[in-house]
Amino acid sequence: MAFMPFITAGDPDLDTTVAVLKELAHRGVDLIEIGFPYSDPIADGPVIQESYTRALNNGFHVHSLFEALKTLSADQSITLPPLVGMVSYAIIFRYGAEKFLQEAEAAGFSGLIVPDLPGDEAPEFAEKAKAAKVDLVQLVSPLTPEDRAKRIVQAASGFIYCISVAGTTGVRDELPPELTAHLESLRTLTDLPLAVGFGISQPNHVDTLRGKADGFIIGSAIVKQFAAFSDPSQNRDAIITAIGDYAGEMVAATKG
């Protein structure tokens, strides 16, 4: 399975974001999801909300992220995995959809997840994304009716983000038993890879998904480690290494 860690851009600053991206790339992750800080996130739990707040309070700006990623992409010493942005449509709309897509592609983004753009209302933006050579990943929850799920996956490209539980992001001890049926149902609707997110944090969760999903996303279990960057008594390099060690464990879990 593919492993996609999630980090917040600009928490606590873009220099740290770049350093963590390098560390994750060295650890062999398959993709990296980058969250665009937003004051009113749609489905994120307290850990990611707090991370967004830290980044916004420290002056995060979308254009600065794009410029930092362009510089990183030009670094011949590092090979980044595909980048996927988690971004509110409110940000895209304010920035300008065409401009945002062009700059995102130039910065190295292969895909976008837009949680507040309903999947069955996304065809127009999906066409713009396709023209910009950026995949539009769609989210489907366990509560999505099958007829609506069909419309959602038709507007999707890249992969389907399969929400494991009804609720917000956050670390959970166990994945719900009904997740298997959810994934089996989606398999009948699309040939796109299925990646599971919300609640995954442990290697045994990966074992639960083996043979049922094509990939998984981990957010809160990683982002909670970023709070330590705001503590002046903590060593920055040690925090980055710890994030890398955790990512390395999950990469190893994908290999069984």
FIKOLZA-1660 file (N, C-alpha, C; in steps of 0.1 Angstrom, whole numbers, plus 5000, padded with zeros to 4 digits):
% residues 256
   i   px   py   pz ch aa at
   1 5008 4988 5000  A  M  N
   1 5000 5000 5000  A  M CA
   1 5009 5012 5000  A  M  C
   2 5003 5023 4995  A  A  N
   2 5010 5036 4995  A  A CA
   2 5007 5043 5008  A  A  C
   3 5018 5050 5014  A  F  N
   3 5016 5057 5026  A  F CA
   3 5018 5072 5023  A  F  C
   4 5008 5080 5028  A  M  N
   4 5008 5094 5025  A  M CA
   4 5007 5102 5039  A  M  C
   5 5018 5107 5044  A  P  N
   5 5017 5115 5056  A  P CA
   5 5012 5129 5053  A  P  C
   6 5005 5135 5062  A  F  N
   6 4999 5148 5061  A  F CA
   6 5007 5158 5070  A  F  C
   7 5011 5169 5065  A  I  N
   7 5017 5180 5073  A  I CA
   7 5010 5193 5070  A  I  C
   8 5010 5202 5079  A  T  N
   8 5005 5216 5077  A  T CA
   8 5016 5225 5072  A  T  C
   9 5013 5232 5061  A  A  N
   9 5023 5241 5055  A  A CA
   9 5024 5253 5065  A  A  C
  10 5037 5257 5068  A  G  N
  10 5039 5269 5075  A  G CA
  10 5039 5268 5090  A  G  C
  11 5038 5255 5095  A  D  N
  11 5038 5253 5110  A  D CA
  11 5051 5247 5114  A  D  C
  12 5059 5255 5121  A  P  N
  12 5057 5269 5126  A  P CA
  12 5061 5279 5115  A  P  C
  13 5068 5275 5105  A  D  N
  13 5073 5284 5094  A  D CA
  13 5076 5275 5082  A  D  C
  14 5078 5282 5071  A  L  N
  14 5080 5275 5058  A  L CA
  14 5094 5268 5058  A  L  C
  15 5104 5273 5064  A  D  N
  15 5117 5267 5065  A  D CA
  15 5116 5253 5071  A  D  C
  16 5108 5252 5082  A  T  N
  16 5105 5239 5088  A  T CA
  16 5097 5230 5079  A  T  C
  17 5088 5235 5072  A  T  N
  17 5080 5227 5063  A  T CA
  17 5089 5221 5053  A  T  C
  18 5098 5228 5047  A  V  N
  18 5107 5223 5037  A  V CA
  18 5116 5212 5043  A  V  C
  19 5121 5215 5056  A  A  N
  19 5130 5205 5062  A  A CA
  19 5123 5192 5065  A  A  C
  20 5110 5193 5069  A  V  N
  20 5102 5181 5071  A  V CA
  20 5099 5173 5058  A  V  C
  21 5096 5181 5048  A  L  N
  21 5094 5175 5035  A  L CA
  21 5106 5167 5030  A  L  C
  22 5118 5172 5032  A  K  N
  22 5130 5165 5029  A  K CA
  22 5132 5153 5037  A  K  C
  23 5129 5154 5050  A  E  N
  23 5130 5142 5059  A  E CA
  23 5121 5131 5054  A  E  C
  24 5108 5135 5051  A  L  N
  24 5098 5125 5047  A  L CA
  24 5102 5118 5034  A  L  C
  25 5108 5126 5025  A  A  N
  25 5112 5121 5012  A  A CA
  25 5124 5111 5014  A  A  C
  26 5133 5114 5023  A  H  N
  26 5144 5105 5026  A  H CA
  26 5139 5092 5032  A  H  C
  27 5128 5092 5039  A  R  N
  27 5122 5080 5046  A  R CA
  27 5114 5072 5036  A  R  C
  28 5112 5076 5024  A  G  N
  28 5106 5067 5014  A  G CA
  28 5091 5067 5014  A  G  C
  29 5084 5078 5019  A  V  N
  29 5070 5079 5018  A  V CA
  29 5066 5079 5003  A  V  C
  30 5054 5075 5000  A  D  N
  30 5049 5074 4986  A  D CA
  30 5043 5087 4981  A  D  C
  31 5036 5095 4989  A  L  N
  31 5031 5108 4986  A  L CA
  31 5031 5116 4998  A  L  C
  32 5029 5129 4997  A  I  N
  32 5028 5138 5009  A  I CA
  32 5016 5147 5007  A  I  C
  33 5008 5147 5017  A  E  N
  33 4996 5157 5017  A  E CA
  33 5000 5169 5025  A  E  C
  34 4998 5181 5019  A  I  N
  34 5002 5193 5025  A  I CA
  34 4989 5201 5027  A  I  C
  35 4986 5204 5040  A  G  N
  35 4974 5212 5043  A  G CA
  35 4977 5227 5042  A  G  C
  36 4968 5234 5035  A  F  N
  36 4968 5248 5035  A  F CA
  36 4960 5254 5047  A  F  C
  37 4967 5261 5056  A  P  N
  37 4961 5266 5068  A  P CA
  37 4948 5274 5064  A  P  C
  38 4938 5272 5072  A  Y  N
  38 4925 5279 5070  A  Y CA
  38 4918 5281 5083  A  Y  C
  39 4912 5293 5085  A  S  N
  39 4907 5296 5098  A  S CA
  39 4894 5289 5102  A  S  C
  40 4888 5282 5092  A  D  N
  40 4875 5275 5094  A  D CA
  40 4875 5262 5087  A  D  C
  41 4884 5253 5091  A  P  N
  41 4885 5240 5084  A  P CA
  41 4872 5232 5085  A  P  C
  42 4870 5223 5075  A  I  N
  42 4858 5216 5074  A  I CA
  42 4857 5204 5082  A  I  C
  43 4867 5195 5082  A  A  N
  43 4866 5182 5088  A  A CA
  43 4878 5179 5097  A  A  C
  44 4886 5189 5100  A  D  N
  44 4898 5186 5108  A  D CA
  44 4895 5187 5123  A  D  C
  45 4901 5178 5130  A  G  N
  45 4899 5178 5145  A  G CA
  45 4909 5188 5151  A  G  C
  46 4909 5188 5165  A  P  N
  46 4916 5198 5172  A  P CA
  46 4931 5199 5169  A  P  C
  47 4938 5188 5167  A  V  N
  47 4952 5188 5165  A  V CA
  47 4956 5195 5152  A  V  C
  48 4949 5193 5141  A  I  N
  48 4952 5200 5129  A  I CA
  48 4947 5214 5129  A  I  C
  49 4935 5217 5136  A  Q  N
  49 4931 5230 5138  A  Q CA
  49 4941 5239 5145  A  Q  C
  50 4947 5233 5155  A  E  N
  50 4957 5241 5163  A  E CA
  50 4969 5243 5154  A  E  C
  51 4973 5234 5146  A  S  N
  51 4984 5235 5137  A  S CA
  51 4981 5246 5127  A  S  C
  52 4969 5247 5121  A  Y  N
  52 4965 5257 5112  A  Y CA
  52 4966 5271 5119  A  Y  C
  53 4962 5272 5131  A  T  N
  53 4962 5284 5138  A  T CA
  53 4976 5289 5140  A  T  C
  54 4985 5280 5144  A  R  N
  54 4999 5284 5146  A  R CA
  54 5005 5290 5133  A  R  C
  55 5002 5283 5122  A  A  N
  55 5007 5287 5109  A  A CA
  55 5002 5301 5105  A  A  C
  56 4989 5303 5107  A  L  N
  56 4983 5316 5103  A  L CA
  56 4988 5327 5112  A  L  C
  57 4990 5324 5125  A  N  N
  57 4995 5334 5134  A  N CA
  57 5009 5338 5131  A  N  C
  58 5016 5329 5124  A  N  N
  58 5030 5332 5120  A  N CA
  58 5031 5337 5106  A  N  C
  59 5020 5341 5100  A  G  N
  59 5020 5348 5088  A  G CA
  59 5020 5340 5075  A  G  C
  60 5015 5328 5076  A  F  N
  60 5014 5319 5064  A  F CA
  60 5008 5326 5052  A  F  C
  61 5013 5324 5040  A  H  N
  61 5007 5330 5028  A  H CA
  61 5009 5319 5017  A  H  C
  62 4998 5317 5009  A  V  N
  62 4998 5307 4999  A  V CA
  62 5009 5309 4989  A  V  C
  63 5011 5321 4984  A  H  N
  63 5021 5324 4974  A  H CA
  63 5035 5320 4979  A  H  C
  64 5037 5323 4992  A  S  N
  64 5050 5320 4998  A  S CA
  64 5053 5305 4998  A  S  C
  65 5042 5297 5001  A  L  N
  65 5044 5282 5000  A  L CA
  65 5047 5278 4986  A  L  C
  66 5040 5283 4976  A  F  N
  66 5044 5279 4962  A  F CA
  66 5058 5283 4959  A  F  C
  67 5063 5294 4963  A  E  N
  67 5077 5298 4960  A  E CA
  67 5087 5289 4967  A  E  C
  68 5084 5285 4980  A  A  N
  68 5093 5276 4987  A  A CA
  68 5093 5263 4981  A  A  C
  69 5082 5258 4976  A  L  N
  69 5082 5245 4969  A  L CA
  69 5088 5245 4956  A  L  C
  70 5088 5256 4949  A  K  N
  70 5095 5257 4936  A  K CA
  70 5110 5256 4938  A  K  C
  71 5114 5262 4949  A  T  N
  71 5129 5262 4952  A  T CA
  71 5133 5248 4956  A  T  C
  72 5124 5241 4964  A  L  N
  72 5127 5228 4968  A  L CA
  72 5127 5218 4956  A  L  C
  73 5118 5220 4947  A  S  N
  73 5117 5211 4936  A  S CA
  73 5130 5212 4927  A  S  C
  74 5136 5224 4927  A  A  N
  74 5148 5226 4919  A  A CA
  74 5160 5220 4925  A  A  C
  75 5159 5216 4938  A  D  N
  75 5171 5210 4945  A  D CA
  75 5174 5196 4940  A  D  C
  76 5185 5195 4933  A  Q  N
  76 5189 5182 4927  A  Q CA
  76 5193 5172 4937  A  Q  C
  77 5195 5175 4950  A  S  N
  77 5199 5166 4960  A  S CA
  77 5187 5158 4966  A  S  C
  78 5175 5162 4962  A  I  N
  78 5163 5155 4968  A  I CA
  78 5153 5152 4957  A  I  C
  79 5147 5140 4958  A  T  N
  79 5136 5137 4949  A  T CA
  79 5123 5136 4957  A  T  C
  80 5115 5145 4955  A  L  N
  80 5102 5146 4963  A  L CA
  80 5092 5136 4957  A  L  C
  81 5084 5129 4965  A  P  N
  81 5073 5122 4960  A  P CA
  81 5062 5131 4956  A  P  C
  82 5052 5126 4949  A  P  N
  82 5041 5135 4945  A  P CA
  82 5035 5142 4957  A  P  C
  83 5031 5155 4955  A  L  N
  83 5025 5163 4965  A  L CA
  83 5010 5164 4963  A  L  C
  84 5002 5164 4973  A  V  N
  84 4988 5165 4972  A  V CA
  84 4984 5176 4982  A  V  C
  85 4977 5187 4977  A  G  N
  85 4973 5197 4986  A  G CA
  85 4959 5195 4992  A  G  C
  86 4957 5197 5005  A  M  N
  86 4944 5198 5011  A  M CA
  86 4940 5212 5013  A  M  C
  87 4931 5218 5005  A  V  N
  87 4929 5232 5005  A  V CA
  87 4914 5235 5004  A  V  C
  88 4910 5245 5011  A  S  N
  88 4896 5249 5011  A  S CA
  88 4893 5257 4998  A  S  C
  89 4881 5254 4992  A  Y  N
  89 4877 5261 4980  A  Y CA
  89 4876 5276 4982  A  Y  C
  90 4874 5280 4994  A  A  N
  90 4874 5295 4997  A  A CA
  90 4887 5301 4994  A  A  C
  91 4898 5294 4997  A  I  N
  91 4911 5299 4994  A  I CA
  91 4914 5299 4979  A  I  C
  92 4910 5289 4972  A  I  N
  92 4911 5288 4958  A  I CA
  92 4903 5299 4951  A  I  C
  93 4891 5301 4955  A  F  N
  93 4882 5311 4949  A  F CA
  93 4888 5325 4951  A  F  C
  94 4893 5328 4963  A  R  N
  94 4899 5341 4966  A  R CA
  94 4911 5343 4958  A  R  C
  95 4919 5333 4956  A  Y  N
  95 4932 5334 4949  A  Y CA
  95 4930 5335 4934  A  Y  C
  96 4919 5329 4929  A  G  N
  96 4916 5328 4915  A  G CA
  96 4919 5313 4911  A  G  C
  97 4908 5306 4906  A  A  N
  97 4910 5292 4904  A  A CA
  97 4921 5289 4894  A  A  C
  98 4921 5296 4882  A  E  N
  98 4931 5293 4872  A  E CA
  98 4945 5296 4877  A  E  C
  99 4946 5307 4884  A  K  N
  99 4959 5311 4889  A  K CA
  99 4964 5301 4899  A  K  C
 100 4955 5297 4908  A  F  N
 100 4959 5288 4919  A  F CA
 100 4963 5275 4913  A  F  C
 101 4956 5270 4903  A  L  N
 101 4959 5257 4897  A  L CA
 101 4973 5258 4890  A  L  C
 102 4975 5268 4882  A  Q  N
 102 4988 5270 4875  A  Q CA
 102 4999 5271 4884  A  Q  C
 103 4998 5278 4895  A  E  N
 103 5009 5280 4905  A  E CA
 103 5011 5267 4913  A  E  C
 104 5000 5260 4916  A  A  N
 104 5001 5247 4923  A  A CA
 104 5009 5237 4915  A  A  C
 105 5005 5236 4902  A  E  N
 105 5012 5227 4893  A  E CA
 105 5027 5230 4892  A  E  C
 106 5030 5243 4890  A  A  N
 106 5044 5248 4889  A  A CA
 106 5052 5245 4902  A  A  C
 107 5045 5245 4913  A  A  N
 107 5052 5243 4926  A  A CA
 107 5054 5228 4929  A  A  C
 108 5048 5219 4921  A  G  N
 108 5050 5205 4922  A  G CA
 108 5038 5197 4927  A  G  C
 109 5027 5203 4928  A  F  N
 109 5015 5196 4933  A  F CA
 109 5009 5187 4921  A  F  C
 110 5007 5174 4924  A  S  N
 110 5001 5165 4915  A  S CA
 110 4986 5164 4916  A  S  C
 111 4981 5168 4928  A  G  N
 111 4967 5167 4930  A  G CA
 111 4962 5176 4941  A  G  C
 112 4949 5178 4942  A  L  N
 112 4943 5186 4952  A  L CA
 112 4931 5179 4958  A  L  C
 113 4929 5181 4971  A  I  N
 113 4917 5176 4978  A  I CA
 113 4910 5189 4983  A  I  C
 114 4898 5191 4979  A  V  N
 114 4890 5203 4982  A  V CA
 114 4878 5199 4990  A  V  C
 115 4879 5199 5003  A  P  N
 115 4868 5193 5012  A  P CA
 115 4855 5200 5012  A  P  C
 116 4855 5213 5009  A  D  N
 116 4843 5221 5009  A  D CA
 116 4837 5223 4995  A  D  C
 117 4842 5216 4985  A  L  N
 117 4836 5216 4972  A  L CA
 117 4829 5202 4970  A  L  C
 118 4816 5202 4972  A  P  N
 118 4809 5189 4971  A  P CA
 118 4812 5182 4958  A  P  C
 119 4814 5169 4959  A  G  N
 119 4819 5161 4947  A  G CA
 119 4810 5162 4935  A  G  C
 120 4796 5162 4938  A  D  N
 120 4787 5163 4927  A  D CA
 120 4785 5177 4922  A  D  C
 121 4792 5187 4927  A  E  N
 121 4792 5200 4922  A  E CA
 121 4806 5204 4917  A  E  C
 122 4814 5194 4915  A  A  N
 122 4828 5197 4912  A  A CA
 122 4832 5196 4897  A  A  C
 123 4823 5192 4888  A  P  N
 123 4827 5190 4874  A  P CA
 123 4834 5202 4868  A  P  C
 124 4829 5214 4870  A  E  N
 124 4835 5226 4864  A  E CA
 124 4850 5228 4868  A  E  C
 125 4852 5227 4882  A  F  N
 125 4865 5228 4887  A  F CA
 125 4874 5217 4883  A  F  C
 126 4868 5205 4882  A  A  N
 126 4875 5193 4877  A  A CA
 126 4881 5195 4863  A  A  C
 127 4873 5201 4855  A  E  N
 127 4878 5204 4841  A  E CA
 127 4890 5213 4841  A  E  C
 128 4889 5224 4850  A  K  N
 128 4900 5233 4851  A  K CA
 128 4913 5226 4856  A  K  C
 129 4910 5217 4866  A  A  N
 129 4922 5210 4872  A  A CA
 129 4928 5201 4861  A  A  C
 130 4920 5194 4854  A  K  N
 130 4925 5186 4843  A  K CA
 130 4933 5193 4833  A  K  C
 131 4929 5205 4829  A  A  N
 131 4936 5214 4820  A  A CA
 131 4950 5218 4825  A  A  C
 132 4950 5219 4839  A  A  N
 132 4963 5223 4845  A  A CA
 132 4971 5211 4849  A  A  C
 133 4967 5199 4845  A  K  N
 133 4974 5187 4848  A  K CA
 133 4975 5184 4863  A  K  C
 134 4964 5187 4870  A  V  N
 134 4964 5185 4885  A  V CA
 134 4952 5176 4887  A  V  C
 135 4954 5165 4895  A  D  N
 135 4942 5156 4898  A  D CA
 135 4934 5162 4908  A  D  C
 136 4921 5160 4908  A  L  N
 136 4911 5164 4918  A  L CA
 136 4906 5152 4925  A  L  C
 137 4912 5150 4937  A  V  N
 137 4909 5139 4946  A  V CA
 137 4895 5142 4953  A  V  C
 138 4887 5132 4953  A  Q  N
 138 4874 5134 4960  A  Q CA
 138 4873 5125 4972  A  Q  C
 139 4865 5131 4982  A  L  N
 139 4863 5124 4995  A  L CA
 139 4849 5117 4994  A  L  C
 140 4849 5105 5000  A  V  N
 140 4836 5098 5002  A  V CA
 140 4836 5092 5016  A  V  C
 141 4825 5095 5023  A  S  N
 141 4824 5091 5037  A  S CA
 141 4816 5078 5038  A  S  C
 142 4816 5072 5049  A  P  N
 142 4807 5060 5051  A  P CA
 142 4792 5063 5050  A  P  C
 143 4789 5076 5052  A  L  N
 143 4775 5080 5052  A  L CA
 143 4770 5084 5038  A  L  C
 144 4779 5085 5028  A  T  N
 144 4775 5089 5015  A  T CA
 144 4766 5079 5008  A  T  C
 145 4754 5083 5004  A  P  N
 145 4745 5073 4997  A  P CA
 145 4752 5068 4984  A  P  C
 146 4749 5056 4980  A  E  N
 146 4756 5050 4968  A  E CA
 146 4753 5059 4956  A  E  C
 147 4741 5064 4954  A  D  N
 147 4739 5071 4941  A  D CA
 147 4747 5084 4941  A  D  C
 148 4749 5090 4953  A  R  N
 148 4757 5102 4953  A  R CA
 148 4772 5099 4952  A  R  C
 149 4776 5088 4958  A  A  N
 149 4790 5083 4956  A  A CA
 149 4793 5081 4942  A  A  C
 150 4784 5076 4934  A  K  N
 150 4786 5074 4920  A  K CA
 150 4789 5087 4913  A  K  C
 151 4782 5097 4916  A  R  N
 151 4784 5110 4910  A  R CA
 151 4798 5116 4914  A  R  C
 152 4801 5114 4927  A  I  N
 152 4813 5119 4932  A  I CA
 152 4826 5113 4925  A  I  C
 153 4826 5100 4924  A  V  N
 153 4838 5094 4918  A  V CA
 153 4839 5097 4904  A  V  C
 154 4828 5100 4897  A  Q  N
 154 4829 5104 4883  A  Q CA
 154 4837 5117 4881  A  Q  C
 155 4837 5125 4891  A  A  N
 155 4844 5138 4890  A  A CA
 155 4858 5137 4896  A  A  C
 156 4862 5125 4900  A  A  N
 156 4875 5123 4907  A  A CA
 156 4886 5119 4897  A  A  C
 157 4898 5122 4901  A  S  N
 157 4910 5117 4894  A  S CA
 157 4921 5115 4904  A  S  C
 158 4931 5107 4901  A  G  N
 158 4942 5105 4911  A  G CA
 158 4939 5093 4920  A  G  C
 159 4930 5095 4930  A  F  N
 159 4926 5085 4939  A  F CA
 159 4913 5090 4946  A  F  C
 160 4907 5080 4953  A  I  N
 160 4895 5084 4961  A  I CA
 160 4900 5084 4976  A  I  C
 161 4897 5095 4983  A  Y  N
 161 4900 5096 4997  A  Y CA
 161 4888 5090 5004  A  Y  C
 162 4890 5079 5010  A  C  N
 162 4879 5071 5017  A  C CA
 162 4880 5075 5032  A  C  C
 163 4870 5083 5037  A  I  N
 163 4869 5086 5051  A  I CA
 163 4865 5074 5059  A  I  C
 164 4873 5071 5069  A  S  N
 164 4870 5058 5076  A  S CA
 164 4859 5059 5086  A  S  C
 165 4856 5071 5091  A  V  N
 165 4845 5072 5101  A  V CA
 165 4838 5085 5099  A  V  C
 166 4826 5086 5104  A  A  N
 166 4818 5098 5104  A  A CA
 166 4824 5107 5115  A  A  C
 167 4828 5119 5112  A  G  N
 167 4834 5127 5122  A  G CA
 167 4846 5135 5117  A  G  C
 168 4854 5140 5126  A  T  N
 168 4866 5148 5122  A  T CA
 168 4878 5140 5123  A  T  C
 169 4889 5145 5118  A  T  N
 169 4902 5138 5119  A  T CA
 169 4907 5137 5133  A  T  C
 170 4915 5127 5136  A  G  N
 170 4920 5125 5149  A  G CA
 170 4925 5111 5151  A  G  C
 171 4934 5109 5161  A  V  N
 171 4939 5096 5163  A  V CA
 171 4929 5087 5170  A  V  C
 172 4927 5075 5165  A  R  N
 172 4918 5065 5171  A  R CA
 172 4925 5052 5173  A  R  C
 173 4920 5044 5184  A  D  N
 173 4926 5032 5187  A  D CA
 173 4923 5021 5177  A  D  C
 174 4911 5021 5171  A  E  N
 174 4907 5010 5162  A  E CA
 174 4899 5016 5150  A  E  C
 175 4900 5010 5139  A  L  N
 175 4893 5014 5127  A  L CA
 175 4879 5007 5128  A  L  C
 176 4868 5013 5123  A  P  N
 176 4855 5008 5124  A  P CA
 176 4853 4995 5116  A  P  C
 177 4846 4985 5121  A  P  N
 177 4844 4973 5114  A  P CA
 177 4837 4974 5101  A  P  C
 178 4828 4985 5100  A  E  N
 178 4821 4987 5088  A  E CA
 178 4829 4993 5076  A  E  C
 179 4842 4996 5079  A  L  N
 179 4850 5002 5069  A  L CA
 179 4852 4992 5057  A  L  C
 180 4853 4979 5060  A  T  N
 180 4855 4970 5050  A  T CA
 180 4844 4970 5039  A  T  C
 181 4831 4971 5044  A  A  N
 181 4820 4971 5035  A  A CA
 181 4820 4984 5027  A  A  C
 182 4824 4995 5034  A  H  N
 182 4825 5008 5027  A  H CA
 182 4835 5007 5015  A  H  C
 183 4847 5001 5017  A  L  N
 183 4857 5000 5007  A  L CA
 183 4852 4990 4996  A  L  C
 184 4846 4979 5000  A  E  N
 184 4841 4970 4990  A  E CA
 184 4830 4976 4981  A  E  C
 185 4822 4985 4986  A  S  N
 185 4812 4992 4979  A  S CA
 185 4818 5001 4969  A  S  C
 186 4828 5009 4973  A  L  N
 186 4835 5018 4964  A  L CA
 186 4843 5011 4953  A  L  C
 187 4848 4999 4956  A  R  N
 187 4855 4991 4946  A  R CA
 187 4846 4989 4934  A  R  C
 188 4833 4988 4936  A  T  N
 188 4823 4985 4925  A  T CA
 188 4820 4997 4917  A  T  C
 189 4824 5009 4922  A  L  N
 189 4820 5022 4915  A  L CA
 189 4832 5028 4908  A  L  C
 190 4844 5024 4911  A  T  N
 190 4855 5031 4904  A  T CA
 190 4868 5022 4903  A  T  C
 191 4876 5025 4893  A  D  N
 191 4889 5018 4892  A  D CA
 191 4900 5026 4898  A  D  C
 192 4897 5038 4903  A  L  N
 192 4908 5046 4910  A  L CA
 192 4912 5040 4923  A  L  C
 193 4925 5042 4926  A  P  N
 193 4930 5037 4939  A  P CA
 193 4922 5042 4951  A  P  C
 194 4920 5034 4961  A  L  N
 194 4913 5038 4973  A  L CA
 194 4923 5041 4985  A  L  C
 195 4923 5053 4990  A  A  N
 195 4932 5056 5001  A  A CA
 195 4924 5060 5013  A  A  C
 196 4927 5054 5025  A  V  N
 196 4919 5056 5037  A  V CA
 196 4925 5066 5046  A  V  C
 197 4917 5075 5051  A  G  N
 197 4922 5085 5061  A  G CA
 197 4912 5087 5072  A  G  C
 198 4916 5094 5082  A  F  N
 198 4909 5097 5095  A  F CA
 198 4911 5085 5104  A  F  C
 199 4919 5088 5115  A  G  N
 199 4920 5078 5125  A  G CA
 199 4932 5068 5125  A  G  C
 200 4939 5068 5113  A  I  N
 200 4950 5058 5112  A  I CA
 200 4962 5064 5119  A  I  C
 201 4968 5055 5127  A  S  N
 201 4980 5060 5134  A  S CA
 201 4990 5049 5138  A  S  C
 202 4986 5036 5136  A  Q  N
 202 4994 5025 5141  A  Q CA
 202 4997 5015 5130  A  Q  C
 203 5008 5008 5131  A  P  N
 203 5011 4998 5121  A  P CA
 203 5000 4987 5120  A  P  C
 204 4993 4984 5131  A  N  N
 204 4983 4974 5131  A  N CA
 204 4971 4978 5123  A  N  C
 205 4969 4992 5122  A  H  N
 205 4958 4997 5113  A  H CA
 205 4961 4994 5099  A  H  C
 206 4974 4994 5095  A  V  N
 206 4978 4991 5081  A  V CA
 206 4974 4976 5078  A  V  C
 207 4977 4968 5088  A  D  N
 207 4974 4953 5086  A  D CA
 207 4959 4951 5084  A  D  C
 208 4951 4959 5091  A  T  N
 208 4936 4959 5089  A  T CA
 208 4932 4962 5075  A  T  C
 209 4939 4971 5069  A  L  N
 209 4936 4976 5056  A  L CA
 209 4942 4968 5044  A  L  C
 210 4951 4959 5048  A  R  N
 210 4958 4952 5037  A  R CA
 210 4949 4944 5029  A  R  C
 211 4950 4945 5016  A  G  N
 211 4941 4938 5006  A  G CA
 211 4928 4944 5004  A  G  C
 212 4925 4955 5011  A  K  N
 212 4912 4962 5010  A  K CA
 212 4914 4976 5005  A  K  C
 213 4925 4982 5008  A  A  N
 213 4927 4996 5003  A  A CA
 213 4941 4996 4996  A  A  C
 214 4943 5007 4988  A  D  N
 214 4955 5008 4980  A  D CA
 214 4965 5018 4987  A  D  C
 215 4960 5025 4997  A  G  N
 215 4969 5034 5005  A  G CA
 215 4962 5040 5017  A  G  C
 216 4969 5047 5025  A  F  N
 216 4964 5053 5037  A  F CA
 216 4971 5066 5040  A  F  C
 217 4963 5075 5047  A  I  N
 217 4968 5088 5050  A  I CA
 217 4969 5090 5065  A  I  C
 218 4980 5095 5070  A  I  N
 218 4981 5098 5085  A  I CA
 218 4983 5113 5087  A  I  C
 219 4974 5119 5095  A  G  N
 219 4976 5133 5097  A  G CA
 219 4978 5137 5111  A  G  C
 220 4968 5135 5120  A  S  N
 220 4969 5140 5134  A  S CA
 220 4981 5134 5141  A  S  C
 221 4984 5121 5139  A  A  N
 221 4995 5115 5146  A  A CA
 221 5008 5121 5143  A  A  C
 222 5009 5127 5131  A  I  N
 222 5021 5134 5127  A  I CA
 222 5021 5148 5131  A  I  C
 223 5010 5155 5129  A  V  N
 223 5009 5169 5131  A  V CA
 223 5010 5173 5146  A  V  C
 224 5006 5164 5155  A  K  N
 224 5007 5167 5169  A  K CA
 224 5021 5168 5173  A  K  C
 225 5030 5162 5166  A  Q  N
 225 5045 5164 5169  A  Q CA
 225 5050 5178 5166  A  Q  C
 226 5043 5185 5157  A  F  N
 226 5047 5198 5153  A  F CA
 226 5046 5208 5165  A  F  C
 227 5037 5206 5174  A  A  N
 227 5035 5215 5185  A  A CA
 227 5049 5217 5193  A  A  C
 228 5057 5207 5192  A  A  N
 228 5070 5208 5199  A  A CA
 228 5079 5219 5193  A  A  C
 229 5077 5222 5181  A  F  N
 229 5085 5233 5174  A  F CA
 229 5083 5246 5181  A  F  C
 230 5072 5248 5187  A  S  N
 230 5069 5261 5194  A  S CA
 230 5075 5262 5208  A  S  C
 231 5081 5251 5213  A  D  N
 231 5087 5251 5226  A  D CA
 231 5102 5253 5224  A  D  C
 232 5107 5265 5229  A  P  N
 232 5121 5268 5227  A  P CA
 232 5131 5259 5234  A  P  C
 233 5126 5251 5243  A  S  N
 233 5135 5241 5250  A  S CA
 233 5137 5229 5242  A  S  C
 234 5129 5227 5231  A  Q  N
 234 5131 5215 5222  A  Q CA
 234 5141 5217 5211  A  Q  C
 235 5147 5206 5207  A  N  N
 235 5157 5207 5197  A  N CA
 235 5150 5205 5183  A  N  C
 236 5151 5214 5174  A  R  N
 236 5144 5214 5161  A  R CA
 236 5148 5201 5153  A  R  C
 237 5161 5198 5152  A  D  N
 237 5165 5187 5144  A  D CA
 237 5160 5174 5150  A  D  C
 238 5160 5173 5164  A  A  N
 238 5155 5161 5170  A  A CA
 238 5140 5159 5167  A  A  C
 239 5133 5170 5167  A  I  N
 239 5118 5168 5164  A  I CA
 239 5116 5163 5150  A  I  C
 240 5124 5169 5140  A  I  N
 240 5123 5164 5126  A  I CA
 240 5127 5150 5125  A  I  C
 241 5138 5145 5132  A  T  N
 241 5142 5131 5132  A  T CA
 241 5131 5122 5137  A  T  C
 242 5124 5127 5148  A  A  N
 242 5114 5119 5154  A  A CA
 242 5102 5117 5144  A  A  C
 243 5099 5128 5137  A  I  N
 243 5088 5127 5127  A  I CA
 243 5092 5117 5116  A  I  C
 244 5105 5118 5112  A  G  N
 244 5110 5108 5102  A  G CA
 244 5110 5094 5107  A  G  C
 245 5113 5092 5120  A  D  N
 245 5113 5078 5125  A  D CA
 245 5099 5072 5125  A  D  C
 246 5089 5081 5129  A  Y  N
 246 5076 5076 5129  A  Y CA
 246 5071 5072 5114  A  Y  C
 247 5075 5081 5105  A  A  N
 247 5071 5079 5091  A  A CA
 247 5078 5066 5086  A  A  C
 248 5091 5064 5090  A  G  N
 248 5098 5052 5086  A  G CA
 248 5091 5039 5091  A  G  C
 249 5085 5039 5103  A  E  N
 249 5078 5028 5109  A  E CA
 249 5066 5025 5100  A  E  C
 250 5059 5035 5096  A  M  N
 250 5047 5033 5088  A  M CA
 250 5050 5029 5074  A  M  C
 251 5062 5033 5068  A  V  N
 251 5066 5028 5055  A  V CA
 251 5069 5014 5056  A  V  C
 252 5076 5010 5067  A  A  N
 252 5079 4995 5069  A  A CA
 252 5066 4987 5070  A  A  C
 253 5056 4993 5076  A  A  N
 253 5043 4986 5078  A  A CA
 253 5036 4983 5065  A  A  C
 254 5039 4992 5055  A  T  N
 254 5033 4989 5042  A  T CA
 254 5038 4977 5035  A  T  C
 255 5050 4973 5039  A  K  N
 255 5057 4962 5033  A  K CA
 255 5054 4948 5040  A  K  C
 256 5046 4949 5050  A  G  N
 256 5041 4937 5057  A  G CA
 256 5052 4931 5065  A  G  C
% end
